[in-house]
Amino acid sequence: MIESVKGKKYPNHKPNTTYSSGRSCLEKGCSTIISKYNKFKHCNNHKQRVYPRIKGRKVPTDLQEPLS
């Protein structure tokens, strides 16, 4: 019989971050219970949407005007 080596499969394993369970969405009238793994205070239907920048850069508005 061949014996196998036993040990931790992932030695640097870090447990998932959890938040308090039983939280509900902060939106008025929403009774959705949020998962303990969700870090947001609103459910997926009510959280603010954030879209990534696809191309280009934001032009700084607080630059000093050059001297003439």
C-alpha positions in Angstrom: 0.0 0.0 0.0 1.3 3.4 -0.9 1.2 6.0 1.8 0.6 9.6 0.8 2.0 12.7 2.4 -0.6 14.6 4.5 -0.5 18.2 5.4 -2.1 21.5 4.6 -3.1 21.9 1.0 -2.7 25.7 1.1 -0.1 26.7 3.8 -0.7 30.4 3.3 -4.5 30.2 3.3 -6.2 33.3 4.7 -9.9 33.0 5.7 -12.5 35.0 3.9 -13.4 38.4 5.4 -16.7 38.3 7.1 -19.0 41.1 8.4 -21.9 40.9 10.9 -24.7 38.6 9.8 -28.3 39.5 9.7 -27.8 43.0 8.3 -30.6 44.4 6.1 -30.3 47.0 3.2 -30.3 50.6 4.4 -32.6 51.7 1.5 -36.1 52.7 2.7 -38.6 49.9 2.1 -36.0 47.2 1.2 -36.0 44.2 3.5 -33.2 42.3 1.7 -30.9 40.5 4.1 -27.3 41.1 3.1 -24.7 38.3 3.1 -22.1 38.2 5.8 -19.5 38.3 3.0 -20.9 41.5 1.4 -19.0 44.6 2.7 -21.5 47.1 1.4 -24.4 48.6 3.4 -26.9 48.3 0.5 -28.1 45.3 -1.4 -27.0 44.8 -5.0 -30.1 46.4 -6.3 -29.6 49.6 -4.4 -25.8 50.1 -4.2 -24.3 53.0 -6.2 -23.1 52.0 -9.6 -19.4 52.8 -10.4 -18.2 52.5 -14.0 -14.5 52.2 -14.8 -12.6 54.6 -17.0 -12.2 52.9 -20.4 -9.8 55.3 -22.2 -8.0 58.5 -21.7 -7.3 60.4 -18.5 -9.1 63.0 -16.4 -8.0 66.5 -17.1 -6.9 68.2 -13.9 -8.9 71.3 -13.1 -6.8 72.8 -10.3 -3.7 73.6 -12.5 -2.1 77.1 -12.4 -2.3 79.1 -15.6 1.1 79.7 -17.3 2.7 83.1 -17.1 2.5 85.1 -20.4 
